[in-house]
């Protein structure tokens, strides 16, 4: 939920260096960084069944049998197996951590003193294309839940279908945006609900055997997410509750989470005792009046005070300073909740990384209406467990001290930080111009239309899309205007009629947050000039009224005030976390030299005169298994782009805009022998 906070800004605590060699060679450093200080995002119905099948009082629990398992709410207390229970939880998202590190990060959460893990389930990760279901690798939700159980964690599962989470489109699959007529997301729109029914009909049966009453770790399942900050559609919420009960039964505790104000609770909660209403609020706020308000929205005796998102930090957008909240301030605020017999879930306990193209974005109100603000790759969040898993920091220690005072069990010792290493400077060779690779695209994947169409409409959900048209040059040049670009368009022109080796000429960049007209200079050409517009999807809005966020060119294109028509849309197949395209350009570039000889002759000159996008490749070796360790790639001195290590998309870099200047490379991505960076 986006709300103001009192976090102060923190400058980056590490120094990045980057040496640039002459000619086409570029030096890139992989640096050892022991502690990284990223702080990011810091951001009249039919009666329903009750919260649990039992409404026993405290005295009835005295005859509780030792072999039974139950989790329920009574007397304004959580009860686990008949005994009072305080939730000391933390958000930790399996999809932001490599599976090889799930147990490592959970053990660090255990050392912090947590007894419960809360995680979202992003629909778009598990169904990237309609009917293409993925529950392996980083999307192996069931394996993650079993590791939680193995380590004696309980789980609060935030099943969506909308999750926010600073995740692309709030977890919705982008293909929902291509459906016509347009769906009304997060509503009782029948077309939308039909798709939700189908998705939950797949997801919920997968986790039903892991409910606490069935022997698993899941004690609560969340309905939607902070709906009171978005809409007022009780029919929609009731539909989700009914659907959850059909798949999960009557014993599981369902819950909602909303901001701790009367307005958000009025819109986002379900009155009665069918669904437990939790709250969240700004760190440092007095919890007493908010927990008192929470009681009004729960049935009598069904309102144990719970802050379901206790913010340990905040998010960061590109172009901002890194967010930071003080350790002492955060610990003091948590102490206030515990001193009132409250429960809390740290958001985040461990943030992780927005690998691939899955980062979200926000819209910030301003004089022009709103400004689009995409999130950086790191989701460190200034959490007590840092992006790389480090726990040797003041915030971890301060929060652990508070938790230790209120925990019924002694806390495990704090593990050491994982070892990191540097692999020295790595020399990259320009391997291909991006536009030369378009010849490898299957002609069947090129879409032609009179007017530009969105990325989603041509089946390109993430990354980049090329728009191509033609025009006749004027003596005094042409004025190009694209009213609606989502999100960043690099404009090039090309005359190839009299020089087959001529390269596209960069004209300028049109950005969603500062849209301006461009002058296309007069180009002497015997034929029409090709207009090439490379549009990057920087991440879909995940929160608020502008969340229906299609990508690409979403308006007519104007040349000298007149509509320019006749367009080709060419997809660029770059893989993200869980999808590998039919034509994998990164693999082709990494393992073969595909640049034409004529283009290679121009590479050195192009370094000085061209801003044409290109791909750079390096091979580096790790001699021994024990040398495979976490590291960071420094991009100081570079512009903007994305990086792949051994075909894994580690995210976006943009150090010229900041604040993030390095990308985290977890050790499981690397291996002994030859490694490839593109």
C-alpha positions, 0 to 999 in steps of 0.5 A, a space after each residue: 500500500 502506498 502511503 507517506 512515511 518518515 523514511 530518510 534517504 540514504 546514499 549508496 554505501 559502496 563505490 563502483 568503478 568502471 574502466 572504459 578501454 579504446 575501441 569496442 572493448 568494455 571493461 566491467 567489474 564484478 565486485 565483492 561487496 560485504 554489505 549492500 545497503 539497498 532500501 527499496 520500496 519502502 510502499 445485503 449478501 447471503 450469510 457466510 460461514 464463520 472463521 472456523 468450525 469451532 466457537 469454543 471458549 477458552 475453558 473448552 480448550 482445556 480438553 483439547 486432544 494432543 494429536 489434533 491440529 487446529 488454528 482458530 480465533 476466539 476471545 480476541 486471541 489466535 489459538 494454535 492447537 488449543 493454546 494462545 499464539 502470537 504471530 511474529 511473522 515476516 514477508 518473504 517471497 519465494 519468487 524473489 529468491 532463487 530456490 537454492 536459497 529458500 532454506 538459507 533465507 528461511 533459516 535467517 528468518 528463524 534466527 530473527 525470531 519469526 514463527 510465521 512466513 507470509 508470502 504472496 502468490 503471483 498469478 503472472 508467474 504461474 500462468 505467463 500465457 493463457 493455459 501455460 501453467 508453471 509450478 517448477 523452479 522459482 515458481 515451485 510454490 509447493 516445495 517452498 511451503 514444504 521447506 517452511 513446514 520442515 523449518 517449523 514455520 507457519 504460513 500466511 498465504 496471500 493468494 490474490 488474485 491481486 497482490 500488489 507486492 511492487 510486482 508487475 501489474 500487481 501479479 495479474 498476467 499481462 495477457 488479461 490486458 489483451 482481452 476485448 472488450 477490456 476486463 474490469 480487473 478487481 471487480 465483479 465483472 463476470 468475464 474477469 471472475 470467470 478467469 479468476 475462478 479458473 485460476 483459483 480452481 488450479 491454485 487452491 487445490 494445489 495447496 489444500 493438502 498443506 492447510 494446517 488442519 490437514 497437516 501442513 503449515 498454512 494457517 490463514 489465506 488472504 482474500 485479495 489485497 488492500 481492496 479498501 484502497 482501490 474499490 468498493 465492490 462487496 459482491 466481488 469480495 463475497 465471490 472470492 470468499 465463496 470460491 475459497 471455501 469451496 476449495 479449502 473448506 470451512 476450517 481455514 481462517 480467511 483474512 483481509 488486509 487493509 489500511 488502518 482507516 475507517 474508509 479503507 476498512 469500510 470498503 475492504 472488509 467483510 462484516 461478520 465472522 466469516 473473514 478476519 480483518 487485519 490492518 496495516 499502518 505506517 511504522 511509528 503510528 500509535 497502534 492503539 486506536 488502529 487496533 481499536 478500530 479494527 475491532 469494529 470490523 470483526 465479530 465480537 471476540 474475533 479481533 486479535 490485534 494484527 499488523 499484517 504489514 509492519 514496514 521495516 523499510 520502503 521501496 525505491 524508484 529509479 531516479 530516487 535516493 535509496 530509502 532507509 529507516 533507522 534500526 532504533 526507530 523500527 524496533 521501537 515501533 515493533 515494541 509498541 505493537 507487542 506491548 499491546 499484545 499485538 501480533 505483527 508481520 514484518 514487511 519485509 523480513 527479506 525483500 530479495 530481487 526483482 529478477 527478470 522483467 517483473 518489477 512493478 511501478 507506481 504513479 505519483 500525483 503531480 500537477 500534470 495528473 500523475 507521473 509514472 515511477 518504475 521500481 528498481 531491480 533490487 527489492 532489498 527494502 532496507 529489510 533486516 535480512 538484506 538482498 544478498 541474505 546478510 544479517 550482520 546489520 543494526 536493524 536485524 540486531 535491534 528487531 531480534 532483541 525486541 522479538 526475543 523479549 516477546 517470544 516464548 521460545 529462545 531464539 537460534 543464534 544468528 548465522 554468519 553472512 554468506 561469503 562473497 567474492 570478486 572475479 576481477 575485471 571482465 572484458 566484453 566484446 560487442 557481439 551484435 547490433 540489436 536491429 541486426 538480430 531482427 532478421 532472425 525473427 519468424 516473419 509470422 511473429 511480425 504484426 502489420 497494422 494501420 496504427 500501432 498496437 500494444 505489446 499485449 495485443 501482439 503477444 509481447 508481454 515483457 521487454 522490448 517491441 520494435 515499431 517500424 513505419 516509413 515517411 518522406 523527409 522534408 527539407 526543413 525536417 519533420 516533427 514527430 509526436 507520439 502522445 502516449 508511449 508506455 514507457 520509454 521509446 528510443 527513436 531512430 531513422 534509416 535510409 538504406 536505398 543507396 548505402 547497404 552498410 548505413 546504420 540507423 541514426 539515433 534521434 532521441 528518446 520519448 519518455 512516458 514521464 516527460 513526453 516531448 516532440 522530436 525533430 527528425 532532421 532532413 535526410 537526403 534519401 532516394 526512397 522513403 525513410 524508415 522510422 524505427 521506434 524501440 519501446 521498452 516496457 519498464 514495468 506495469 503499474 501495480 497499485 492504484 487507479 491507473 493499474 490497467 497499464 498496457 505497454 507500447 505505443 498506445 496512440 496514433 503517431 503524428 508527423 507534422 501534425 498528421 497521422 502516420 500509418 502503416 506500421 509493423 510491430 516486431 517482437 524481440 524475444 528476451 526471456 524473463 524468469 519463467 519463460 524462454 521464447 522460441 527464438 532465444 536471442 541471448 543464447 544465440 549471442 552468448 554462444 556464437 558470433 553472429 555479427 556480419 563482417 561488414 557490421 564488425 568493421 564499423 563497430 569501433 566507429 560506432 562506439 564514438 558516433 552511434 547510440 544504437 542498442 547492441 549486445 555485449 558478451 564476455 566469457 569468464 572462468 571459475 576454476 574451483 567449486 569452492 570459488 563459486 560465491 555470491 557477487 555483484 556486477 558493477 555498471 558504473 559508467 554504463 547507460 541503460 540495459 539488462 543483463 543475463 548471466 548464464 542465460 538467467 535474466 538478473 534484471 535492469 541496470 541504469 546507473 546513469 539515472 540511479 540510484 542502483 549501480 550494481 546487480 546482485 548475482 547469487 552463487 547458484 547462477 554461476 558454476 565452475 568452468 566457463 560462465 557467460 555474461 551478456 
